[in-house]
Amino acid sequence: MSYLLQHFDLFLLVSLRIVAFVSTSPLMSMNVWPRWAKIGLAFGLAYVAAPTIDSPVPDILTNPGQFIVDGVMEAVIGLLLGFIATLVFSAISIAGQAVDIQIGFSMAQLVAPGSTAQMGIMGNLYNLLFTLYFLGMGGLDGMMLAILHSFSVIHIGVFHLPSDWPGTLLHLTGLVMSMGVELAAPLLVALFLSDVTFAFLSRAVPQMNVFVVSLPVKLFAGLAMFAIVMPGTMYLFNQLFSFVFNQLQVVLQAMGG
């Protein structure tokens, strides 16, 4: 406590970055976490990180203007890092929503427990599986280590965006969407072939009610394909797991110069 009292300005700036990161990063920002747990986690990480930082910081009493500017920059850094991690995580939601639309589960929207957003059954299932995989592989520890490592790359009061950051963001968004489509591709192909088959059947047997018959068949085909490609899904989960931390490292290097 004596260290925190002597270096309160540094601790406050460090806390601003970590609090912003925790409030926007995946898993740590989930609504199922109590607010006191998020705040305790953020200040606990700040307590660990502050003694390892030797960057000069403005005094909050003698130079309040510069302190406010640095505080805003620290909060922006944390928000950007959390946003990048959340953006990569959205590949899972893209895959789940694409499958839900094709298989018919989009008519039964559920509330995702992590974000309270409306999501289909397959979207919830994909998110649950990847969350368990992420936690099992130590992803939560990796997220905390990433924000702690950020102080050695982006020093207090030093922050800049690369000149081509809009193009970089668009490129990252394209990669995320392509990974989501790749994750859902086997199921989408199976469901598309089912639709094509029933299109031919409707021409061959006009008396058959295609809409009624196709729903259970598409459901069975989608779930069967989901079970068949599960090993490949785990492989893509591993690729996405690595992609999250690779992009965090790229963003840290870009903002740290």
Accessible surface in RSA format (square Angstrom, percent):
REM  Atomic radii and reference values for relative SASA: ProtOr
REM  Chains: A
REM  Algorithm: Lee & Richards
REM  Probe-radius: 1.40
REM  Slices: 20
REM RES _ NUM      All-atoms   Total-Side   Main-Chain    Non-polar    All polar
REM                ABS   REL    ABS   REL    ABS   REL    ABS   REL    ABS   REL
RES MET A   1   153.46  79.5 128.38  85.0  25.08  59.7 105.84  90.0  47.62  63.1
RES SER A   2    77.10  65.2  70.43  94.0   6.68  15.4  40.53  86.3  36.57  51.2
RES TYR A   3    66.80  31.2  64.40  36.6   2.40   6.2  61.89  46.5   4.91   6.1
RES LEU A   4    22.29  12.4  22.09  15.8   0.20   0.5  22.25  15.6   0.04   0.1
RES LEU A   5   135.74  75.6 114.49  81.9  21.25  53.4 115.13  80.9  20.61  55.5
RES GLN A   6   138.73  77.6 101.94  74.5  36.79  87.6  39.50  84.1  99.23  75.3
RES HIS A   7    74.11  40.5  68.11  47.3   6.00  15.3  44.37  45.7  29.74  34.6
RES PHE A   8   102.07  51.1  99.95  61.9   2.12   5.5  99.95  60.6   2.12   6.1
RES ASP A   9    22.24  15.6  21.53  21.4   0.70   1.7   4.38  10.3  17.85  17.8
RES LEU A  10    10.31   5.7   9.92   7.1   0.39   1.0   9.92   7.0   0.39   1.1
RES PHE A  11    23.46  11.7  23.43  14.5   0.02   0.1  23.43  14.2   0.02   0.1
RES LEU A  12    51.02  28.4  51.00  36.5   0.02   0.1  51.02  35.8   0.00   0.0
RES LEU A  13     0.00   0.0   0.00   0.0   0.00   0.0   0.00   0.0   0.00   0.0
RES VAL A  14     0.00   0.0   0.00   0.0   0.00   0.0   0.00   0.0   0.00   0.0
RES SER A  15     2.69   2.3   2.69   3.6   0.00   0.0   2.69   5.7   0.00   0.0
RES LEU A  16    64.16  35.7  62.31  44.6   1.85   4.7  62.59  44.0   1.57   4.2
RES ARG A  17     0.00   0.0   0.00   0.0   0.00   0.0   0.00   0.0   0.00   0.0
RES ILE A  18     0.00   0.0   0.00   0.0   0.00   0.0   0.00   0.0   0.00   0.0
RES VAL A  19    60.34  39.7  59.50  53.9   0.84   2.0  59.73  51.9   0.61   1.7
RES ALA A  20     9.22   8.5   5.28   8.1   3.94   9.0   9.07  12.8   0.16   0.4
RES PHE A  21     1.21   0.6   1.21   0.7   0.00   0.0   1.21   0.7   0.00   0.0
RES VAL A  22     3.40   2.2   3.40   3.1   0.00   0.0   3.40   3.0   0.00   0.0
RES SER A  23    64.44  54.5  41.73  55.7  22.71  52.3  38.65  82.3  25.79  36.1
RES THR A  24    42.51  30.2  32.12  32.6  10.40  24.8  37.17  49.9   5.35   8.1
RES SER A  25     0.00   0.0   0.00   0.0   0.00   0.0   0.00   0.0   0.00   0.0
RES PRO A  26    12.29   9.0   5.57   5.1   6.72  24.4  12.16  10.0   0.13   0.8
RES LEU A  27    13.32   7.4   9.88   7.1   3.45   8.7   9.88   6.9   3.45   9.3
RES MET A  28     0.00   0.0   0.00   0.0   0.00   0.0   0.00   0.0   0.00   0.0
RES SER A  29    31.81  26.9  21.17  28.2  10.64  24.5   5.52  11.8  26.28  36.8
RES MET A  30    43.17  22.4  41.13  27.2   2.05   4.9  37.28  31.7   5.89   7.8
RES ASN A  31    82.30  56.8  58.05  56.1  24.24  58.4  19.67  47.3  62.63  60.5
RES VAL A  32    89.59  59.0  57.52  52.1  32.06  77.3  65.41  56.8  24.17  65.6
RES TRP A  33    73.33  29.4  67.32  32.6   6.01  14.1  53.23  28.4  20.10  32.6
RES PRO A  34    63.36  46.2  51.73  47.2  11.63  42.3  63.18  52.2   0.19   1.2
RES ARG A  35   200.73  84.3 196.02  99.9   4.71  11.2  66.61  91.0 134.12  81.3
RES TRP A  36   188.76  75.8 179.13  86.7   9.63  22.6 165.47  88.2  23.29  37.8
RES ALA A  37    21.30  19.6  14.42  22.2   6.88  15.7  18.10  25.5   3.20   8.5
RES LYS A  38    38.20  18.6  37.65  23.1   0.55   1.3  18.64  16.8  19.57  20.8
RES ILE A  39    97.17  55.3  95.06  70.8   2.11   5.1  97.17  70.0   0.00   0.0
RES GLY A  40    42.92  52.9   0.00   N/A  42.92  52.9  33.61  92.2   9.31  20.8
RES LEU A  41    40.59  22.6  31.56  22.6   9.03  22.7  38.42  27.0   2.18   5.9
RES ALA A  42     1.39   1.3   1.39   2.1   0.00   0.0   1.39   2.0   0.00   0.0
RES PHE A  43    82.17  41.1  80.02  49.6   2.15   5.6  80.02  48.5   2.15   6.1
RES GLY A  44    34.98  43.1   0.00   N/A  34.98  43.1  32.81  90.0   2.17   4.9
RES LEU A  45    17.59   9.8  16.94  12.1   0.65   1.6  16.94  11.9   0.65   1.7
RES ALA A  46     0.00   0.0   0.00   0.0   0.00   0.0   0.00   0.0   0.00   0.0
RES TYR A  47   116.05  54.2 114.76  65.3   1.30   3.4  73.28  55.1  42.78  52.7
RES VAL A  48    88.47  58.2  79.45  71.9   9.02  21.7  84.18  73.1   4.29  11.6
RES ALA A  49     4.71   4.3   1.71   2.6   3.00   6.8   4.71   6.6   0.00   0.0
RES ALA A  50     0.24   0.2   0.24   0.4   0.00   0.0   0.24   0.3   0.00   0.0
RES PRO A  51    75.87  55.3  47.49  43.3  28.38 103.2  47.62  39.3  28.25 175.6
RES THR A  52   112.45  80.0  75.75  76.8  36.70  87.5  72.87  97.9  39.57  59.8
RES ILE A  53    19.13  10.9   5.74   4.3  13.39  32.3   9.84   7.1   9.28  25.2
RES ASP A  54   137.44  96.3 107.70 107.2  29.74  70.3  47.27 111.3  90.17  89.9
RES SER A  55    17.03  14.4   6.73   9.0  10.31  23.7   6.66  14.2  10.37  14.5
RES PRO A  56   125.01  91.1 103.58  94.4  21.43  77.9 114.85  94.8  10.16  63.2
RES VAL A  57    42.39  27.9  17.97  16.3  24.42  58.8  20.22  17.6  22.16  60.1
RES PRO A  58    22.34  16.3  10.80   9.8  11.53  41.9  21.57  17.8   0.77   4.8
RES ASP A  59    58.23  40.8  52.38  52.1   5.86  13.9  20.49  48.2  37.75  37.6
RES ILE A  60    59.82  34.0  55.23  41.1   4.59  11.1  55.23  39.8   4.59  12.5
RES LEU A  61   153.48  85.5 128.73  92.1  24.75  62.2 130.87  91.9  22.61  60.8
RES THR A  62   117.07  83.3  81.35  82.5  35.72  85.1  77.97 104.7  39.11  59.1
RES ASN A  63    67.29  46.4  66.03  63.8   1.26   3.0  14.21  34.2  53.08  51.3
RES PRO A  64    69.87  50.9  69.52  63.4   0.35   1.3  69.87  57.7   0.00   0.0
RES GLY A  65    42.96  53.0   0.00   N/A  42.96  53.0  38.65 106.1   4.31   9.6
RES GLN A  66    79.33  44.4  74.43  54.4   4.90  11.7  19.88  42.3  59.45  45.1
RES PHE A  67    12.26   6.1  12.22   7.6   0.04   0.1  12.22   7.4   0.04   0.1
RES ILE A  68   111.41  63.4 106.59  79.4   4.82  11.6 110.81  79.8   0.60   1.6
RES VAL A  69    79.40  52.2  76.78  69.5   2.62   6.3  79.19  68.8   0.21   0.6
RES ASP A  70     6.61   4.6   6.61   6.6   0.00   0.0   0.00   0.0   6.61   6.6
RES GLY A  71     6.08   7.5   0.00   N/A   6.08   7.5   5.44  14.9   0.64   1.4
RES VAL A  72    87.43  57.5  83.69  75.8   3.74   9.0  86.60  75.2   0.83   2.2
RES MET A  73    40.17  20.8  39.52  26.2   0.65   1.5  21.93  18.6  18.24  24.2
RES GLU A  74     0.23   0.1   0.23   0.2   0.00   0.0   0.00   0.0   0.23   0.2
RES ALA A  75    28.14  25.9  28.14  43.4   0.00   0.0  28.14  39.6   0.00   0.0
RES VAL A  76    52.43  34.5  52.38  47.4   0.05   0.1  52.43  45.6   0.00   0.0
RES ILE A  77     0.20   0.1   0.20   0.2   0.00   0.0   0.20   0.1   0.00   0.0
RES GLY A  78     0.00   0.0   0.00   N/A   0.00   0.0   0.00   0.0   0.00   0.0
RES LEU A  79    77.80  43.3  76.55  54.8   1.25   3.1  76.77  53.9   1.03   2.8
RES LEU A  80    51.84  28.9  51.71  37.0   0.13   0.3  51.84  36.4   0.00   0.0
RES LEU A  81     3.49   1.9   3.49   2.5   0.00   0.0   3.49   2.5   0.00   0.0
RES GLY A  82     0.00   0.0   0.00   N/A   0.00   0.0   0.00   0.0   0.00   0.0
RES PHE A  83    94.57  47.3  92.61  57.4   1.95   5.1  94.57  57.3   0.00   0.0
RES ILE A  84    13.55   7.7  13.55  10.1   0.00   0.0  13.55   9.8   0.00   0.0
RES ALA A  85     0.08   0.1   0.00   0.0   0.08   0.2   0.08   0.1   0.00   0.0
RES THR A  86    57.96  41.2  57.41  58.2   0.55   1.3  57.18  76.8   0.78   1.2
RES LEU A  87    28.86  16.1  25.27  18.1   3.60   9.0  28.69  20.1   0.17   0.5
RES VAL A  88     0.08   0.1   0.08   0.1   0.00   0.0   0.08   0.1   0.00   0.0
RES PHE A  89    22.62  11.3  20.88  12.9   1.75   4.5  20.88  12.7   1.75   5.0
RES SER A  90    36.16  30.6  31.74  42.4   4.42  10.2  33.99  72.4   2.17   3.0
RES ALA A  91     1.35   1.2   1.35   2.1   0.00   0.0   1.35   1.9   0.00   0.0
RES ILE A  92     0.98   0.6   0.98   0.7   0.00   0.0   0.98   0.7   0.00   0.0
RES SER A  93    24.47  20.7  24.47  32.7   0.00   0.0  11.98  25.5  12.49  17.5
RES ILE A  94    51.50  29.3  47.67  35.5   3.83   9.2  50.16  36.1   1.34   3.6
RES ALA A  95     0.30   0.3   0.00   0.0   0.30   0.7   0.30   0.4   0.00   0.0
RES GLY A  96     0.00   0.0   0.00   N/A   0.00   0.0   0.00   0.0   0.00   0.0
RES GLN A  97    83.27  46.6  82.33  60.2   0.94   2.2  21.60  46.0  61.67  46.8
RES ALA A  98    29.44  27.1  21.32  32.9   8.12  18.5  27.63  38.9   1.81   4.8
RES VAL A  99     0.00   0.0   0.00   0.0   0.00   0.0   0.00   0.0   0.00   0.0
RES ASP A 100     2.64   1.8   2.64   2.6   0.00   0.0   2.62   6.2   0.02   0.0
RES ILE A 101   116.52  66.3 101.03  75.3  15.50  37.3 101.03  72.7  15.50  42.0
RES GLN A 102    69.88  39.1  66.64  48.7   3.24   7.7   8.87  18.9  61.01  46.3
RES ILE A 103     6.69   3.8   0.01   0.0   6.68  16.1   0.29   0.2   6.39  17.4
RES GLY A 104    20.03  24.7   0.00   N/A  20.03  24.7  14.57  40.0   5.45  12.2
RES PHE A 105    36.42  18.2  35.86  22.2   0.55   1.4  36.42  22.1   0.00   0.0
RES SER A 106    35.56  30.0  27.91  37.3   7.64  17.6  12.13  25.8  23.43  32.8
RES MET A 107   153.33  79.4 114.67  75.9  38.66  92.1  82.98  70.6  70.35  93.2
RES ALA A 108    48.93  45.0  41.25  63.7   7.68  17.5  48.93  68.9   0.00   0.0
RES GLN A 109    85.97  48.1  61.08  44.6  24.88  59.2  34.98  74.5  50.99  38.7
RES LEU A 110    84.40  47.0  81.84  58.5   2.57   6.4  84.40  59.3   0.00   0.0
RES VAL A 111    86.17  56.7  67.71  61.3  18.46  44.5  67.71  58.8  18.46  50.1
RES ALA A 112     8.58   7.9   8.58  13.2   0.00   0.0   8.58  12.1   0.00   0.0
RES PRO A 113    89.42  65.2  76.90  70.1  12.52  45.5  86.17  71.1   3.25  20.2
RES GLY A 114    16.47  20.3   0.00   N/A  16.47  20.3  10.27  28.2   6.20  13.9
RES SER A 115    64.40  54.4  47.17  62.9  17.24  39.7  44.87  95.6  19.53  27.4
RES THR A 116    84.19  59.9  65.53  66.4  18.66  44.5  44.63  59.9  39.56  59.8
RES ALA A 117    47.16  43.4  39.24  60.5   7.93  18.0  47.16  66.4   0.00   0.0
RES GLN A 118   110.32  61.7  91.03  66.5  19.29  45.9  51.24 109.1  59.08  44.8
RES MET A 119    15.25   7.9  14.12   9.3   1.12   2.7  15.25  13.0   0.00   0.0
RES GLY A 120     3.02   3.7   0.00   N/A   3.02   3.7   0.13   0.4   2.88   6.5
RES ILE A 121    64.93  36.9  63.63  47.4   1.30   3.1  63.90  46.0   1.03   2.8
RES MET A 122     1.58   0.8   1.58   1.0   0.00   0.0   0.10   0.1   1.47   2.0
RES GLY A 123     0.00   0.0   0.00   N/A   0.00   0.0   0.00   0.0   0.00   0.0
RES ASN A 124    27.53  19.0  24.59  23.8   2.94   7.1  18.50  44.5   9.03   8.7
RES LEU A 125    58.51  32.6  55.27  39.5   3.24   8.2  58.18  40.9   0.33   0.9
RES TYR A 126     0.40   0.2   0.40   0.2   0.00   0.0   0.00   0.0   0.40   0.5
RES ASN A 127    39.60  27.3  38.53  37.2   1.07   2.6  17.57  42.3  22.03  21.3
RES LEU A 128   100.75  56.1  96.47  69.0   4.28  10.7 100.35  70.5   0.40   1.1
RES LEU A 129    44.46  24.8  41.23  29.5   3.23   8.1  41.32  29.0   3.14   8.4
RES PHE A 130     1.83   0.9   1.83   1.1   0.00   0.0   1.83   1.1   0.00   0.0
RES THR A 131    28.21  20.1  28.21  28.6   0.00   0.0  14.29  19.2  13.91  21.0
RES LEU A 132   104.06  58.0  95.65  68.4   8.41  21.1  96.05  67.5   8.01  21.6
RES TYR A 133    45.14  21.1  36.42  20.7   8.72  22.7  36.58  27.5   8.56  10.6
RES PHE A 134     0.14   0.1   0.14   0.1   0.00   0.0   0.14   0.1   0.00   0.0
RES LEU A 135    81.59  45.4  64.25  46.0  17.34  43.6  64.73  45.5  16.86  45.4
RES GLY A 136    68.35  84.3   0.00   N/A  68.35  84.3  36.43 100.0  31.92  71.5
RES MET A 137    98.99  51.3  74.11  49.0  24.88  59.2  51.21  43.5  47.78  63.3
RES GLY A 138    29.97  37.0   0.00   N/A  29.97  37.0  22.42  61.5   7.56  16.9
RES GLY A 139     0.00   0.0   0.00   N/A   0.00   0.0   0.00   0.0   0.00   0.0
RES LEU A 140    37.52  20.9  37.48  26.8   0.04   0.1  37.48  26.3   0.04   0.1
RES ASP A 141    83.47  58.5  82.22  81.8   1.25   3.0  22.97  54.1  60.50  60.3
RES GLY A 142    18.19  22.4   0.00   N/A  18.19  22.4  15.67  43.0   2.52   5.6
RES MET A 143     0.04   0.0   0.04   0.0   0.00   0.0   0.04   0.0   0.00   0.0
RES MET A 144    38.58  20.0  38.58  25.5   0.00   0.0  33.08  28.1   5.50   7.3
RES LEU A 145   115.20  64.2 112.87  80.7   2.33   5.8 113.01  79.4   2.19   5.9
RES ALA A 146    18.60  17.1  10.90  16.8   7.71  17.5  18.00  25.3   0.60   1.6
RES ILE A 147     0.39   0.2   0.00   0.0   0.39   0.9   0.39   0.3   0.00   0.0
RES LEU A 148    43.41  24.2  32.30  23.1  11.11  27.9  32.60  22.9  10.81  29.1
RES HIS A 149    82.37  45.0  74.95  52.1   7.42  19.0  60.04  61.9  22.33  26.0
RES SER A 150     0.00   0.0   0.00   0.0   0.00   0.0   0.00   0.0   0.00   0.0
RES PHE A 151     9.30   4.7   4.80   3.0   4.50  11.7   5.12   3.1   4.18  12.0
RES SER A 152    72.94  61.6  47.92  64.0  25.02  57.6  50.71 108.0  22.23  31.1
RES VAL A 153    27.67  18.2  15.55  14.1  12.11  29.2  19.45  16.9   8.21  22.3
RES ILE A 154     0.24   0.1   0.00   0.0   0.24   0.6   0.24   0.2   0.00   0.0
RES HIS A 155    85.87  46.9  85.52  59.4   0.36   0.9  57.18  58.9  28.69  33.4
RES ILE A 156     9.71   5.5   0.84   0.6   8.87  21.4   0.84   0.6   8.87  24.1
RES GLY A 157    28.89  35.6   0.00   N/A  28.89  35.6   6.89  18.9  21.99  49.3
RES VAL A 158    73.09  48.1  69.94  63.3   3.15   7.6  72.76  63.2   0.33   0.9
RES PHE A 159    48.00  24.0  24.56  15.2  23.44  61.0  24.56  14.9  23.44  67.1
RES HIS A 160    84.87  46.4  79.60  55.3   5.27  13.5  61.63  63.5  23.24  27.0
RES LEU A 161    77.05  42.9  55.04  39.4  22.02  55.3  55.04  38.7  22.02  59.2
RES PRO A 162    37.53  27.3  30.03  27.4   7.49  27.2  37.09  30.6   0.44   2.7
RES SER A 163   118.28 100.0  79.53 106.1  38.75  89.3  59.24 126.2  59.04  82.7
RES ASP A 164    89.37  62.6  82.81  82.4   6.56  15.5  41.19  96.9  48.18  48.1
RES TRP A 165   117.98  47.3 116.29  56.3   1.68   4.0  96.02  51.2  21.96  35.6
RES PRO A 166    63.74  46.5  61.24  55.8   2.50   9.1  63.25  52.2   0.49   3.0
RES GLY A 167    42.20  52.0   0.00   N/A  42.20  52.0  33.15  91.0   9.04  20.3
RES THR A 168    66.48  47.3  60.08  60.9   6.40  15.3  54.19  72.8  12.30  18.6
RES LEU A 169    59.65  33.2  57.09  40.8   2.57   6.5  59.47  41.8   0.18   0.5
RES LEU A 170   131.14  73.0 123.98  88.7   7.16  18.0 123.98  87.1   7.16  19.3
RES HIS A 171   118.75  64.9 109.30  76.0   9.45  24.2  78.40  80.8  40.36  47.0
RES LEU A 172     7.86   4.4   7.66   5.5   0.20   0.5   7.86   5.5   0.00   0.0
RES THR A 173    43.61  31.0  43.61  44.2   0.00   0.0  36.44  48.9   7.17  10.8
RES GLY A 174    37.22  45.9   0.00   N/A  37.22  45.9  32.34  88.7   4.89  10.9
RES LEU A 175    62.31  34.7  61.87  44.3   0.43   1.1  61.87  43.5   0.43   1.2
RES VAL A 176     1.35   0.9   1.35   1.2   0.00   0.0   1.35   1.2   0.00   0.0
RES MET A 177   101.31  52.5 101.18  67.0   0.13   0.3  75.08  63.8  26.23  34.8
RES SER A 178    58.85  49.7  48.37  64.6  10.48  24.1  48.09 102.4  10.76  15.1
RES MET A 179    39.56  20.5  35.01  23.2   4.54  10.8  31.54  26.8   8.02  10.6
RES GLY A 180     0.14   0.2   0.00   N/A   0.14   0.2   0.14   0.4   0.00   0.0
RES VAL A 181    79.65  52.4  79.17  71.7   0.48   1.2  79.65  69.2   0.00   0.0
RES GLU A 182    95.25  54.7  88.11  66.7   7.13  17.0  32.81  63.5  62.44  51.0
RES LEU A 183     8.84   4.9   6.09   4.4   2.76   6.9   6.09   4.3   2.76   7.4
RES ALA A 184     0.00   0.0   0.00   0.0   0.00   0.0   0.00   0.0   0.00   0.0
RES ALA A 185    35.04  32.2  33.52  51.7   1.52   3.5  35.04  49.3   0.00   0.0
RES PRO A 186    45.87  33.4  36.54  33.3   9.32  33.9  44.90  37.1   0.97   6.0
RES LEU A 187     0.21   0.1   0.21   0.2   0.00   0.0   0.21   0.1   0.00   0.0
RES LEU A 188    41.57  23.2  38.32  27.4   3.25   8.2  38.71  27.2   2.86   7.7
RES VAL A 189    84.88  55.9  82.73  74.9   2.16   5.2  84.88  73.8   0.00   0.0
RES ALA A 190    13.87  12.8   6.99  10.8   6.88  15.7  11.62  16.4   2.25   6.0
RES LEU A 191     0.02   0.0   0.02   0.0   0.00   0.0   0.02   0.0   0.00   0.0
RES PHE A 192   125.26  62.7 124.84  77.3   0.42   1.1 125.16  75.9   0.10   0.3
RES LEU A 193   101.21  56.4 100.27  71.7   0.94   2.4 100.51  70.6   0.70   1.9
RES SER A 194    14.35  12.1   8.76  11.7   5.59  12.9   5.74  12.2   8.61  12.1
RES ASP A 195    54.38  38.1  47.10  46.9   7.28  17.2  25.32  59.6  29.06  29.0
RES VAL A 196    52.78  34.7  50.69  45.9   2.09   5.0  52.78  45.9   0.00   0.0
RES THR A 197    72.95  51.9  69.42  70.4   3.54   8.4  48.18  64.7  24.78  37.5
RES PHE A 198    14.66   7.3  14.64   9.1   0.02   0.0  14.66   8.9   0.00   0.0
RES ALA A 199    55.43  51.0  45.93  70.9   9.51  21.6  53.38  75.2   2.06   5.4
RES PHE A 200   144.32  72.2 140.63  87.1   3.69   9.6 141.22  85.6   3.11   8.9
RES LEU A 201    69.19  38.5  69.03  49.4   0.16   0.4  69.19  48.6   0.00   0.0
RES SER A 202    39.02  33.0  30.80  41.1   8.22  18.9  19.84  42.3  19.18  26.9
RES ARG A 203   207.66  87.2 184.02  93.8  23.64  56.3  61.23  83.7 146.43  88.7
RES ALA A 204    76.27  70.1  41.71  64.4  34.56  78.6  51.81  73.0  24.45  64.8
RES VAL A 205    66.58  43.8  65.58  59.4   1.00   2.4  66.58  57.9   0.00   0.0
RES PRO A 206    98.07  71.5  71.02  64.7  27.05  98.3  74.51  61.5  23.56 146.4
RES GLN A 207   157.74  88.2 121.16  88.6  36.57  87.1  71.07 151.3  86.67  65.7
RES MET A 208    52.37  27.1  36.37  24.1  16.00  38.1  21.36  18.2  31.01  41.1
RES ASN A 209    89.34  61.6  77.58  75.0  11.75  28.3  32.50  78.2  56.84  54.9
RES VAL A 210    37.50  24.7  34.18  30.9   3.33   8.0  34.18  29.7   3.33   9.0
RES PHE A 211   141.78  70.9 135.91  84.2   5.87  15.3 139.34  84.5   2.43   7.0
RES VAL A 212    90.39  59.5  85.04  77.0   5.35  12.9  86.32  75.0   4.07  11.0
RES VAL A 213    57.84  38.1  54.56  49.4   3.27   7.9  57.84  50.3   0.00   0.0
RES SER A 214    13.05  11.0  13.05  17.4   0.00   0.0   3.78   8.0   9.27  13.0
RES LEU A 215    66.52  37.0  63.04  45.1   3.49   8.8  63.91  44.9   2.61   7.0
RES PRO A 216    79.85  58.2  71.50  65.2   8.34  30.3  74.84  61.8   5.01  31.1
RES VAL A 217    62.99  41.4  60.20  54.5   2.79   6.7  62.94  54.7   0.05   0.1
RES LYS A 218    28.59  13.9  28.59  17.5   0.00   0.0   3.81   3.4  24.78  26.4
RES LEU A 219    62.47  34.8  62.47  44.7   0.00   0.0  62.47  43.9   0.00   0.0
RES PHE A 220   150.81  75.4 145.89  90.4   4.92  12.8 150.57  91.3   0.24   0.7
RES ALA A 221    24.25  22.3  17.59  27.1   6.66  15.2  22.39  31.5   1.85   4.9
RES GLY A 222     0.10   0.1   0.00   N/A   0.10   0.1   0.10   0.3   0.00   0.0
RES LEU A 223    78.41  43.7  74.50  53.3   3.91   9.8  74.77  52.5   3.64   9.8
RES ALA A 224    35.13  32.3  24.65  38.0  10.48  23.8  34.00  47.9   1.13   3.0
RES MET A 225    53.54  27.7  52.72  34.9   0.82   1.9  47.71  40.6   5.82   7.7
RES PHE A 226    19.51   9.8  19.51  12.1   0.00   0.0  19.51  11.8   0.00   0.0
RES ALA A 227    68.10  62.6  50.93  78.6  17.17  39.1  55.09  77.6  13.01  34.5
RES ILE A 228   123.57  70.3 102.65  76.5  20.92  50.4 109.79  79.1  13.78  37.4
RES VAL A 229    29.49  19.4  24.75  22.4   4.74  11.4  29.49  25.6   0.00   0.0
RES MET A 230    50.50  26.2  50.50  33.4   0.00   0.0  48.01  40.8   2.49   3.3
RES PRO A 231    99.70  72.7  85.39  77.8  14.31  52.0  92.76  76.6   6.93  43.1
RES GLY A 232    36.93  45.5   0.00   N/A  36.93  45.5  32.66  89.6   4.27   9.6
RES THR A 233     4.40   3.1   2.98   3.0   1.42   3.4   0.59   0.8   3.81   5.8
RES MET A 234    63.21  32.7  61.14  40.5   2.06   4.9  41.84  35.6  21.37  28.3
RES TYR A 235   135.88  63.4 129.00  73.4   6.89  17.9  97.83  73.5  38.06  46.9
RES LEU A 236    35.62  19.8  33.89  24.2   1.72   4.3  34.03  23.9   1.59   4.3
RES PHE A 237     0.46   0.2   0.46   0.3   0.00   0.0   0.46   0.3   0.00   0.0
RES ASN A 238    52.25  36.0  52.25  50.5   0.00   0.0   7.94  19.1  44.30  42.8
RES GLN A 239    73.23  41.0  69.07  50.5   4.16   9.9  13.66  29.1  59.57  45.2
RES LEU A 240     5.80   3.2   5.80   4.1   0.00   0.0   5.80   4.1   0.00   0.0
RES PHE A 241    28.67  14.3  28.67  17.8   0.00   0.0  28.67  17.4   0.00   0.0
RES SER A 242    49.88  42.1  44.39  59.2   5.48  12.6  28.19  60.0  21.69  30.4
RES PHE A 243    30.33  15.2  29.08  18.0   1.24   3.2  30.24  18.3   0.09   0.3
RES VAL A 244     0.12   0.1   0.00   0.0   0.12   0.3   0.00   0.0   0.12   0.3
RES PHE A 245    47.65  23.8  42.26  26.2   5.39  14.0  42.62  25.8   5.03  14.4
RES ASN A 246    84.45  58.2  81.65  78.9   2.80   6.7  16.45  39.6  68.00  65.7
RES GLN A 247    30.24  16.9  30.24  22.1   0.00   0.0   0.00   0.0  30.24  22.9
RES LEU A 248     3.91   2.2   3.91   2.8   0.00   0.0   3.91   2.7   0.00   0.0
RES GLN A 249    71.24  39.8  70.13  51.3   1.11   2.6  40.82  86.9  30.42  23.1
RES VAL A 250    78.86  51.9  75.10  68.0   3.76   9.1  77.85  67.6   1.00   2.7
RES VAL A 251    23.60  15.5  22.36  20.2   1.24   3.0  23.60  20.5   0.00   0.0
RES LEU A 252     3.18   1.8   3.18   2.3   0.00   0.0   3.18   2.2   0.00   0.0
RES GLN A 253    97.66  54.6  90.67  66.3   6.99  16.6  36.86  78.5  60.80  46.1
RES ALA A 254    36.85  33.9  21.82  33.7  15.03  34.2  33.75  47.5   3.09   8.2
RES MET A 255     2.24   1.2   2.24   1.5   0.00   0.0   1.77   1.5   0.47   0.6
RES GLY A 256    23.35  28.8   0.00   N/A  23.35  28.8   1.88   5.2  21.47  48.1
RES GLY A 257    83.83 103.4   0.00   N/A  83.83 103.4  36.86 101.2  46.97 105.2
END  Absolute sums over single chains surface
CHAIN  1 A    13221.0      11193.0       2028.0       9830.1       3390.9
END  Absolute sums over all chains
TOTAL         13221.0      11193.0       2028.0       9830.1       3390.9
